[in-house]
Amino acid sequence: MAALLALTASGCGAAAPSATATASPTASPSPSPTPTPMPLAGTIAPDAGPDYSNVEAPTTGILYPWYESYVATVHPIAVMIDDAAGARPQSGLSQADVVYQAPAEGGIPRYMAVFATQLPEWIGPIRSCRMYFVAWAEEWNALYVHLWGAPNAMNRLVQINGKDIYDADGLKWESRYMLRVNYKVSPHNLYSSGAQLQALAVRLGATAPFTESPFTFGDLPADERATGGTLVVPYHANTITYRYDPSANAYSRSVTGQNPQVDYGNNQPITPRNVVVLYQETGLLPVEVGQAFKGRLEIGYLGSGKATVYNNGHVVDAIWSKATESSPTLLTYAGGPNQGRPVPLARGQTFIQVVPTGTKVTWTPMAD
């Protein structure tokens, strides 16, 4: 452990991707069923004490023994990841604890991947921020990694930097903690690594243990899972398809032109345990004085609205609610005997698909 902490604190960690390499990154070995995460530099495994109970990771609900509680409470790192055609396939998505996907200008979705219990060797391509993504990153008090962004988002980051969020803008930190690769063209070629972002988190003070989760987690016996089905989430520029596999209790993810979707950094398919669809009002962001029109979007992420939770092969009608910029987005049952109570998520990775209100999302159960 001491050696590991010394390594990550140095800011060197795993070797950074070469900016001049012409080959794609070498695929990592297949991960074991149990996550093998790397803690942030500066965190310390606790001494033995009277409490030997398991510790639940707030990002995934995965339970860790008391002597690995430092893994469960690592300070989250949220990274904006490009989803334009030139950005695919992306690196790092398979190892994110939580992934948000929402539309941006031109109808092209964009990702925000939240990392805590696992940190990939490759993360990217990194792109610019939007106000709604900043608000979701605030829920995790995250180190927020991006490359510039919309004016209102940048103004918000100035207001809350070092309090509700830690601003890691590539315009300031690219030369040391991010780099350009030459197997993709700009602007789809800015990457980083887990070790580099760990070091940046330490530099900016984003190291406090994180314990509060917006999610509630629960376990469902295997014999109560559904037999399977297919979920289709359309966006203007592409379509996302999830196919539920009851034996793995996971949703195999595909995107337009890539079936299944595979992480370029480690050659692993992307198979979350939960898919959450949030229906939110979407419109054009007003152009500020002196700013050119770029067709940026505004999303109604505050208030409440319709949501659907897909896990264990089941479909749960839910309500999402978010009171303030930094407060969590909560998921509660829309009706039935549990109305108003939190909807439990399966332990593991969660993908959150944000779509405009009125989007036709379809779920087709597998025939018996």
C-alpha positions in Angstrom: 0.0 0.0 0.0 2.8 2.5 0.9 4.4 1.9 -2.5 1.1 2.4 -4.3 0.4 5.7 -2.4 3.9 6.9 -3.1 3.5 6.1 -6.8 0.1 7.9 -7.2 1.2 10.9 -5.1 4.1 11.5 -7.5 1.7 12.2 -10.4 3.5 9.7 -12.5 1.5 6.5 -11.7 0.9 4.4 -14.8 2.7 5.5 -17.9 0.8 8.3 -19.7 -0.4 7.6 -23.2 2.2 8.7 -25.7 1.3 11.8 -27.7 3.4 10.7 -30.6 2.5 7.0 -30.7 0.8 5.9 -33.9 -0.6 2.7 -32.6 -3.7 2.4 -30.6 -3.4 1.7 -26.9 -2.7 -1.8 -25.9 -5.7 -3.6 -24.5 -5.6 -4.5 -20.9 -6.3 -8.0 -19.6 -10.0 -8.8 -18.9 -11.0 -7.5 -15.5 -11.9 -9.9 -12.8 -15.5 -10.0 -11.5 -14.4 -8.2 -8.4 -13.3 -4.6 -9.1 -9.6 -3.9 -8.4 -9.6 -0.1 -8.0 -6.8 2.2 -7.3 -7.3 4.6 -4.4 -6.6 8.3 -4.7 -3.2 9.4 -3.6 -3.3 10.6 0.0 -6.0 8.2 1.1 -5.0 5.8 3.9 -6.4 2.4 4.7 -8.0 2.6 8.1 -6.5 0.8 11.1 -8.3 -2.2 12.5 -11.2 -1.0 14.7 -14.4 -2.3 16.3 -16.5 -1.9 13.2 -15.9 -4.8 10.9 -19.0 -4.3 8.8 -18.9 -3.9 5.0 -18.7 -0.4 3.5 -21.0 0.4 0.6 -19.5 2.5 -2.3 -21.8 5.5 -2.9 -21.2 5.3 -6.6 -21.9 1.6 -7.2 -23.4 0.1 -4.0 -20.7 -2.5 -4.2 -19.7 -3.7 -0.7 -16.1 -3.6 0.4 -14.7 -5.1 3.7 -13.8 -2.6 6.3 -10.0 -2.8 5.5 -10.8 -1.7 1.9 -13.2 1.2 2.9 -10.7 3.7 1.4 -11.7 2.2 -2.0 -15.4 2.6 -1.3 -15.0 6.3 -0.3 -12.6 7.6 -3.0 -13.4 11.2 -4.1 -15.1 11.0 -7.5 -13.6 12.3 -10.7 -16.1 13.3 -13.4 -14.8 13.6 -17.0 -16.6 15.0 -20.0 -16.3 12.6 -22.9 -16.9 13.3 -26.6 -19.6 11.3 -28.5 -19.2 12.7 -32.0 -18.5 10.1 -34.7 -14.8 11.1 -34.8 -14.5 10.4 -31.0 -15.6 6.8 -31.2 -14.7 4.3 -29.8 -14.1 6.1 -26.5 -11.8 5.0 -23.7 -12.7 4.5 -20.0 -16.5 4.1 -20.2 -16.4 0.4 -19.1 -14.7 1.3 -15.8 -16.8 4.3 -14.9 -19.0 3.9 -11.9 -21.8 6.2 -13.2 -22.1 7.5 -16.8 -24.5 10.3 -17.8 -25.4 10.8 -21.4 -27.4 13.8 -22.6 -27.9 15.7 -25.9 -25.7 18.6 -26.8 -25.7 20.9 -29.8 -26.6 19.4 -33.2 -28.4 16.6 -31.4 -25.1 14.8 -30.7 -25.0 13.3 -27.2 -22.2 13.8 -24.8 -21.0 11.7 -21.9 -19.9 12.5 -18.3 -18.2 9.5 -16.8 -17.8 9.5 -13.0 -14.8 7.4 -11.7 -14.2 6.4 -8.2 -13.7 2.7 -7.4 -11.8 2.1 -10.7 -9.5 4.4 -12.7 -8.7 3.4 -16.3 -5.3 3.7 -17.9 -7.0 5.7 -20.7 -9.8 8.2 -20.5 -11.2 10.3 -23.4 -11.6 12.0 -25.7 -12.2 14.9 -23.3 -14.5 17.7 -24.4 -16.2 20.8 -23.2 -18.7 21.3 -20.4 -22.3 22.3 -20.3 -24.3 23.7 -17.4 -26.4 20.6 -16.8 -23.4 18.4 -16.7 -21.8 20.8 -14.1 -24.9 20.4 -12.0 -24.7 16.6 -12.1 -21.0 16.7 -11.2 -21.8 18.9 -8.2 -23.9 16.0 -6.8 -20.7 14.1 -6.5 -18.5 17.1 -5.3 -16.3 15.8 -8.1 -13.0 16.8 -9.7 -14.6 18.0 -12.9 -12.4 17.4 -16.0 -13.3 19.2 -19.2 -11.9 21.4 -22.0 -13.5 24.9 -21.7 -17.3 25.0 -22.2 -20.5 27.1 -22.5 -20.3 30.6 -21.0 -23.0 29.9 -18.3 -21.2 26.7 -17.3 -17.9 28.4 -17.0 -19.4 31.2 -14.9 -20.9 28.6 -12.6 -17.5 26.8 -12.2 -15.9 30.1 -11.2 -18.5 30.6 -8.5 -18.3 27.1 -6.9 -14.7 26.0 -7.6 -13.1 24.4 -4.6 -16.5 24.1 -2.8 -19.2 22.1 -4.6 -16.8 21.1 -7.4 -13.1 21.2 -8.3 -12.5 22.7 -11.7 -10.0 20.8 -13.9 -10.2 22.7 -17.1 -7.9 21.3 -19.9 -7.1 24.8 -21.0 -5.2 25.2 -17.8 -4.0 21.7 -17.0 -3.5 20.1 -20.4 0.2 20.4 -20.7 0.9 18.3 -17.6 -2.2 16.2 -16.9 -3.7 15.7 -20.4 -2.3 15.2 -23.8 -3.1 15.0 -27.5 -2.9 11.7 -29.3 -2.3 11.5 -33.0 -4.5 8.5 -33.9 -7.5 10.8 -33.8 -7.9 14.3 -35.1 -8.6 17.5 -33.1 -10.9 18.2 -31.3 -11.4 14.5 -30.6 -7.9 13.7 -29.4 -7.5 15.0 -25.9 -6.9 12.2 -23.4 -5.7 11.5 -19.9 -5.1 8.6 -17.5 -6.4 7.6 -14.1 -3.0 8.2 -12.6 -2.7 11.7 -14.1 -6.1 12.7 -12.9 -5.4 11.2 -9.4 -2.4 13.5 -9.3 -4.4 16.5 -10.4 -7.1 15.7 -7.8 -4.4 15.8 -5.1 -3.1 19.1 -6.4 -6.6 20.7 -6.4 -7.6 19.3 -3.0 -10.3 16.8 -4.2 -9.3 14.1 -1.9 -11.8 14.1 1.0 -13.6 10.7 1.4 -17.0 10.7 -0.3 -19.7 8.9 1.5 -23.1 10.4 0.5 -24.9 8.9 -2.4 -28.0 10.1 -4.3 -28.8 6.4 -5.0 -30.3 3.6 -2.9 -29.0 0.1 -3.7 -30.5 -3.3 -3.1 -30.2 -7.0 -4.0 -32.7 -9.0 -5.9 -32.5 -12.8 -5.9 -31.6 -14.3 -9.3 -34.9 -16.2 -9.5 -36.8 -12.9 -9.4 -35.1 -11.4 -12.4 -36.9 -11.1 -15.7 -36.0 -13.3 -18.6 -34.7 -10.5 -20.8 -35.6 -7.8 -23.2 -34.3 -4.9 -25.4 -34.3 -1.2 -24.6 -33.9 1.4 -27.3 -33.1 5.0 -26.5 -33.1 7.3 -29.6 -31.2 10.6 -30.0 -31.2 12.9 -33.0 -27.7 11.8 -34.0 -27.6 8.2 -32.9 -29.5 5.4 -31.2 -28.5 3.5 -28.0 -29.6 -0.1 -27.6 -29.4 -2.2 -24.4 -30.0 -6.0 -24.3 -30.6 -7.5 -20.9 -28.8 -10.8 -20.1 -30.3 -12.4 -17.0 -27.4 -14.7 -16.5 -25.0 -11.8 -16.2 -27.7 -9.5 -14.7 -26.4 -6.8 -17.1 -27.4 -4.7 -20.1 -25.1 -5.1 -23.1 -24.8 -1.7 -24.7 -24.7 -0.8 -28.4 -24.5 2.5 -30.2 -25.1 3.4 -33.8 -22.3 1.7 -35.8 -20.9 -0.3 -32.9 -22.6 -3.5 -31.7 -21.7 -4.2 -28.9 -20.1 -1.0 -27.7 -16.5 -1.7 -26.7 -14.1 0.4 -24.6 -11.1 1.3 -26.8 -8.8 1.5 -23.7 -9.2 -2.1 -22.5 -11.2 -3.8 -25.3 -14.0 -4.6 -22.8 -17.7 -4.5 -23.7 -19.9 -1.9 -21.8 -22.4 -3.8 -19.7 -24.1 -1.7 -16.9 -26.3 -3.2 -14.2 -28.7 -0.3 -14.3 -30.1 2.0 -17.0 -32.0 5.1 -15.9 -33.9 7.3 -18.3 -34.6 10.8 -17.2 -37.1 12.8 -19.3 -36.2 16.5 -19.1 -37.3 19.6 -21.0 -34.8 20.7 -23.6 -34.4 23.9 -25.6 -31.8 26.2 -27.1 -29.6 28.2 -24.7 -30.1 31.9 -25.2 -27.1 33.6 -26.8 -25.2 35.9 -24.3 -24.2 39.3 -25.4 -21.0 39.2 -27.4 -21.3 35.4 -28.0 -21.7 33.7 -31.3 -24.7 31.4 -31.8 -23.6 27.8 -31.5 -26.9 26.0 -31.0 -26.0 25.0 -27.4 -28.8 23.4 -25.4 -30.5 24.2 -22.1 -31.9 21.2 -20.2 -34.4 21.4 -17.3 -32.4 19.4 -14.7 -34.0 21.2 -11.7 -37.5 20.3 -10.4 -39.0 16.9 -11.1 -40.3 14.8 -13.9 -40.8 11.4 -15.4 -38.1 8.7 -15.1 -37.8 5.0 -15.8 -35.4 2.6 -14.1 -34.3 -0.6 -15.8 -32.6 -3.2 -13.7 -32.8 -6.9 -13.0 -34.7 -7.1 -16.3 -37.6 -5.1 -14.8 -39.1 -1.8 -15.7 -39.9 0.7 -12.9 -41.9 3.8 -13.5 -40.3 6.5 -11.4 -40.1 10.2 -10.6 -36.8 12.2 -10.7 -36.3 15.2 -8.5 -33.5 17.7 -8.0 -34.1 20.7 -5.7 -30.9 22.8 -6.2 -27.8 22.8 -8.3 -25.7 20.8 -5.8 -28.5 18.6 -4.4 -28.8 15.0 -5.6 -31.1 13.8 -8.3 -33.4 11.4 -6.5 -35.3 8.5 -7.9 -38.6 7.5 -6.3 -41.5 5.2 -7.3 -44.2 6.9 -9.3 -47.0 4.8 -8.0 -48.0 1.6 -6.3 -47.5 0.5 -2.7 -44.0 2.0 -2.7 -45.0 5.4 -4.1 -42.6 8.1 -3.0 -40.0 5.7 -1.7 -36.5 5.4 -3.3 -36.1 3.1 -6.2 -33.2 0.7 -5.4 -30.5 0.2 -8.0 -28.6 -3.1 -8.6 -25.1 -3.0 -7.3 -22.7 -2.0 -10.1 -22.4 0.4 -13.0 -25.2 2.8 -13.8 -25.9 4.5 -17.1 -28.2 7.6 -17.0 -29.8 8.5 -20.3 -31.2 12.0 -20.3 -33.7 12.5 -23.2 -36.0 15.4 -24.1 -39.5 15.1 -22.8 -41.7 13.2 -25.3 -38.9 11.0 -26.6 -40.2 7.6 -27.5 -38.1 5.1 -25.5 -39.1 1.5 -26.1 -38.7 -1.7 -24.1 -39.4 -5.0 -25.7 -39.5 -8.0 -23.4 -38.1 -11.3 -24.5 -40.8 -13.7 -25.7 -41.4 -16.6 -23.3 
